[in-house]
Amino acid sequence: MTPTARTMALLRKEGWLPAVVEKRNPVTRTLNDLYGFIDVIAIRDGETLAVQTTSASNFTSRVKKITDHENVAAVRKAGWGIHVHGWSKVGRFWKCRIQDLS
């Protein structure tokens, strides 16, 4: 299961309605994030949450990617929450580290 799939399951469990907004470019074989840093959008009770998902080993670089990104101010101004989900396996279980960058 990918980090994105794990995030989708976690958000559903928390009552969010998530959707993957990251798209694959078949020509370059790369993934393109919405606004340059969003993998998943989720809505719940008048809230919108933008999520970047990754492995625990890439967590810090993803936080930096978002804080340095030219589009982050516009997403914040729109009132969206911004989270980074970093997934790691601890024993037999998967753990999600969440950082709020809203």
C-alpha positions as CSV (number, residue, x, y, z in Angstrom):
1,M,0.0,0.0,0.0
2,T,1.4,3.4,-0.9
3,P,1.6,6.4,1.4
4,T,-1.2,8.1,-0.5
5,A,-3.5,5.0,-0.1
6,R,-2.7,5.0,3.7
7,T,-3.5,8.7,3.9
8,M,-6.8,8.2,2.0
9,A,-7.8,5.4,4.5
10,L,-6.8,7.6,7.5
11,L,-8.8,10.6,6.3
12,R,-11.9,8.5,5.6
13,K,-11.6,7.1,9.1
14,E,-11.5,10.6,10.5
15,G,-14.7,11.6,8.5
16,W,-13.1,13.4,5.6
17,L,-14.1,12.9,2.0
18,P,-10.6,12.7,0.3
19,A,-9.7,12.7,-3.4
20,V,-6.3,12.1,-5.0
21,V,-5.3,15.2,-7.1
22,E,-1.8,14.1,-8.0
23,K,-1.6,13.2,-11.7
24,R,0.8,11.1,-13.7
25,N,2.3,12.6,-16.9
26,P,2.5,9.6,-19.3
27,V,5.1,11.3,-21.5
28,T,7.6,12.2,-18.8
29,R,6.5,9.4,-16.5
30,T,6.5,11.9,-13.6
31,L,3.9,12.8,-11.0
32,N,2.5,16.3,-10.9
33,D,1.0,17.6,-7.6
34,L,-1.9,20.0,-7.6
35,Y,-0.5,23.6,-7.2
36,G,3.0,22.0,-7.0
37,F,2.6,20.3,-3.6
38,I,-0.8,18.7,-3.0
39,D,-1.3,15.0,-3.4
40,V,-4.8,14.7,-1.7
41,I,-7.6,17.1,-1.1
42,A,-10.2,16.3,1.6
43,I,-13.4,18.1,2.6
44,R,-15.4,17.9,5.8
45,D,-18.0,20.1,7.4
46,G,-17.0,23.3,5.6
47,E,-13.3,22.6,5.9
48,T,-10.8,21.8,3.1
49,L,-7.5,20.1,3.7
50,A,-4.5,19.8,1.3
51,V,-2.2,16.9,2.1
52,Q,1.3,16.0,0.8
53,T,2.0,12.3,1.5
54,T,5.4,10.7,1.8
55,S,7.5,8.2,3.6
56,A,9.1,9.1,6.9
57,S,12.5,9.3,5.3
58,N,11.4,12.1,2.9
59,F,9.2,14.0,5.5
60,T,11.6,16.9,6.2
61,S,12.2,17.5,2.4
62,R,8.5,17.6,1.8
63,V,8.0,20.1,4.6
64,K,10.7,22.3,3.1
65,K,9.2,21.9,-0.4
66,I,5.8,23.3,0.9
67,T,7.2,26.1,3.0
68,D,9.4,27.3,0.1
69,H,6.7,26.9,-2.6
70,E,5.4,30.0,-4.4
71,N,1.7,28.7,-4.3
72,V,1.5,28.0,-0.5
73,A,0.4,31.6,0.4
74,A,-2.6,31.4,-2.0
75,V,-3.7,28.1,-0.6
76,R,-3.4,29.5,3.0
77,K,-5.3,32.6,2.0
78,A,-8.1,30.4,0.6
79,G,-8.5,29.1,4.2
80,W,-7.3,25.5,3.4
81,G,-5.5,23.5,6.0
82,I,-2.2,22.1,4.8
83,H,-0.7,18.9,6.3
84,V,2.2,16.6,5.5
85,H,1.7,12.9,6.3
86,G,4.9,10.9,6.7
87,W,4.5,7.1,6.9
88,S,6.8,4.7,8.7
89,K,6.5,1.1,9.8
90,V,6.9,0.5,13.5
91,G,7.0,-3.2,14.2
92,R,4.0,-4.7,12.4
93,F,2.0,-1.4,12.3
94,W,2.1,1.7,10.2
95,K,2.4,5.1,11.9
96,C,1.6,8.5,10.4
97,R,3.5,11.6,11.5
98,I,1.5,14.7,10.7
99,Q,2.7,18.2,10.5
100,D,0.3,21.1,10.1
101,L,1.7,23.8,7.8
102,S,-1.5,25.8,7.5
